[in-house]
Every structure is written in structure tokens, then in C-alpha cells.
């Protein structure tokens, strides 16, 4: 379903919120277990990204397909940049 982009807004909001919560908690737990550097930063990032999802889903921020698409790009690129930057600076494990 292309990351939930083709479902209605309430379902999309729920799917993305649960997915980000799942990824955030998994990263935080993984950071504690294996001490992977990027997980210490991507976990809170994913949890924080629930806020703009809820803002779009509730109508607090104007939304269209392109707004949701842009948010998806920000979420994915942001996590990749965090992964690359933190492991480049502090190493794979810290």
C-alpha cells in the first residue's frame, strides 16, 4: 500500500503512528542491548516524528497527498542522515 499513502487519513495516521512508535521503541531497546550508536538518536527521532504525523492527521496542519509524501521523505531521509552522521562521528558502536 505504498507506506499507507493510499488509505484514508485516519487510517494513515494510525498506521504511521504505530509504525513510528514501534521503530522508536525498537531502536531505543537495541541501543541499550547492543550499544549501536545511531539507535541512540534514531529512536527518539522516530518517536518525535509522531508529532507531525498527528498534526497532519488531526488537521492542525494543512495536508494533502504531497504533504504526507513530503513527511514520509523527511522521516526516511532524516533517519538515514542520523545513521550516517552519528556513526561517522562516533563509530558504529559507542
N, C-alpha and C positions, 0 to 999 in steps of 0.2 A: 504494500500500500504506500510505497514511496515515503516511508517515515511518518505515516499518519497524515500526510498533507492532503489526501483526497477524502478524508472523513470530515464530518461536520465539526464546527469549532468546539463545542463542549466535549466531544469525544477526543479531539486532538489535544485539547488542554489536559484532559485526564491522562491520555497515553504519554504525552511528553513529560508531564509532571512525575508520573510513576517511573518512567524510564530514567529521568534525571536523578530522582531520589535513589533509585536502585544503583545507578552508576556512582553517585556521590558516596553512598554508604560503602559500596564495594571498594572504591578507591581508598577511603579512609581506613577501612579494615585491612586492606592489602598493605597500606603504608605502615601500619602497626606490626603486621606479620613479617613482611619481607624487607621493609625499610626502603622500598623503591622511592627514589627522590620525587619523580613527577607526581606520584599518587598523593603526596602530602599537599600538593597545590591543586591538582585536578579535582580531588574530592570536594573541597569547599567550593571550587568554581562551579561544578555541576549543581551543587545544592543552591548556590546563589542564582544560577540561571533559571531556577524555578520561578523566581520573581517576575522576570519579563514574560515568561510563558503565561503566568496567571494574569498579568496586566493585559496582555493581548486577549486572552480567553474571556476575561470579565468585561472587556470593552473599555477599560480605563485608558488604554492606548488604541488609537485607530488601527484597525487591522484589515488586511486583505491577504490574498494568497501570497503576494510578493512580500508582504511584511513577515508572514510566517516563514517563507522561504529564506528571507534575509536573516531572521533569527536563527534558523537551523544552520545556516552558513557560519554565523558568528559563534554558535555553540561548538561546531566541529572545528573550525579554524582556531578558535581560542584555545581549545584543549590541545590541539596539535602544537601550537606555539608554546604553550606552557610546558608540554612534554619536551620539546626540543630545547627550549631556553634553560629550563631548570637542570636537565641532565647535562647540558653543555657546560654550565657554570659549576655545578656541584658534583657531577658524576652520576652514574647510573644508580648507585646505592649510597645513601648517606644516613 
